[in-house]
């Protein structure tokens, strides 16, 4: 992309928030490269947070539940984040493919939070659903994923959470309240990503 091309596009307007086809592809490649650079500190922060949560689980949850939640965090989520960190500093895969892997890591991290909430529900422990809100905000704002990727994965995460709560017999009023806040957080994230 040259400055002249961008200025011509600005003058012509941005239909559907996209550049002309030739510029759009260059923009996507450029954005994917920026996401790879952004992934470095964000993934390191995410890894640190999940490790802190694992320690907090071990210290605050009942031993049997903590064993499950710490295992999910240390055996699934943290290795996925570590792989993302490693790939973020390597020349391969391409930036576009890295963006896809990064999106998949967001999905896996979010599903691990859903699994932790499910394990707590099965154990009869009142673990709050706020981890889902944090995960959604992390995906939209910290990770900086493209609108479509972040929105689609976040929708899958909210539906997964909803299914877990339905299967565990959460009351309609409590479920409606949680769903309201998750939907609101998702809409806020979508607007920010757009």
N, C-alpha and C positions, 0 to 999 in steps of 0.2 A: 504494500500500500504506500502510495506517495501522498504527500500533503495536498497536492493538487487534486488527486482523485477523491480524497476525503472531503475537501472543500466543495468540489462539484456535487458530490452526493448530498452534502448538507444543503446546498442551494436547491437541489431538486426535491429534497424531503426524504423522509425515511418511512416508506410504506411498511407497515407491520413491524416496525423496529428492526428492519434488516437493511443491509447494504445491497447494492446491485449484486447479481450473482458472482461476478468476478471478485469483487471486494469482500463479499460475505465469506467466501472460502479462505481468503487471506486473513480476515478477522478471526475466524474460528481457529485457524492454526496459531495465530498470535495469542489468542485468549487461552488456548490449551497450554502454550508455553508458560504463560503467566500463572496458570493454575498449578503447573508443576513446581514453579518456584514458591508459590504460596503454600503448597502442600508440605514443604520442608518444616517450617516452624509450626504450622498448624498440627501436623501429624505428631511432632515431638510433644507438643502441648497435650494432644489427645492421649498419647501413650502415658504421659505423666499422670493425667487425670484418672485414667482407668487403673493405673497402679495404685494411686491414692485411694480410689474407691474400693479396690481389692483389699487394701489394708483396713479401711473403714468397715467393710463387710466382716472381716475376720474379728474385728474388735467389738462390733455392735450387734451383729445378727446372732441368732441361736446357732450353735455349732453345726448342726446338720444342714441348715439352710446356707450358712456361710461356706461350707464345703462345696456346695453346688454353685453358688454365685461366684466365689473366688475361682473355681475351676473354669467357669464360662469366661470370665475376664482374662485369666492367665493362659488358658489353653486355646481360646478362639480369638477373642478380640485383640489382645495385645500382640499376638503373632501377626495378625492381619495388618495392624498398624505398623509394626516393625517392617513388614515387607514393603508397605507403601513408602516408608522413610527410605529404605534401601533403594527402591526403584526411582524415587524422586531425585537421587543423586547420580543416577546412571544415565548414560546416553540412550540406552534402549530400555523399554519400548519407546516408540515415537510419542510425542506429546499428546497426540489425539488418542492413542491407545492407553497412555498413562491416565488421561482424563476418564476413560471408561473404567479402568482398574480402580481409580480413586472413587468413582461413583459406586462401584461394587463394594468397596470397603465401607462406604457410608451405609449401604444396605446391610452388610454383615454386622457392623457395629450397632445399628438400630435394632436388628433382629436379636442381637445378643441382649440388649436392654429389655426387649419384649420377653425373651426367655427368662431373664432374671426376675421380672415382675411375675411371670407365670409360676416360676418355682416358689416365689414368696406366697402367692395365692394358694398353691397346693399345700404349702406348709402351714397355712392359716396365719401367716404373718402379715401385718398391715403395711407393707412396703408401699410408699406413695408412688403415684404415676408421674411425678414431676421429672423423673429421669427421661421420660419421653419428650417432654417439652424442651429440656436441655439438649437432647439429641437432635430434635428438629431445628432448633436455633443454631446448633453447631453445624449442621449440614448446609443450612441456607447462608448463614453469615460468616462463620469462621472458615469453613471450607471453600466458600465462594463458588459452588458448583453452578453450571449453567441452569437457567430457569427450568427447562424441560426435565433434565436429569434430576435436579433437586426436588421438583414438584412430584414427579412420578414415584421416586423412591420414598418420599415423605408420605405420599398417599398409601403406598404399600405398608409402610410402618404403622400408620394410624389404623388401617383396616386390620392388620395383624394384632395390634393391641386390642382393638374392639372385639375381635374374635376370641382372644384369650379371656377377656373379662366376661363375655357372654358364656363361654364354656365353664367358667368358674362361678357362675350364678350371681354376678354383681347385680344389685338392685337397679331397676330402671332409672330411678332418680339420680343415683350416684353415677351410673354410666352416662346419663345425659349430661351431667355436670362436667365430668372428665372429658367427654367428647366435645362439649362446647369449648373448653379451654384448649384442647388439642387442635380443633378446627380453627379457632381464632389464631393460635400460634402458627399454624400452617398457612393461613391466609396472609398473615403479617410477613412470613418468610417468602411467600410467593411474590408479594408486592415488592419486597426488597430485592429479590432475585431478578424480577422483571426490569 
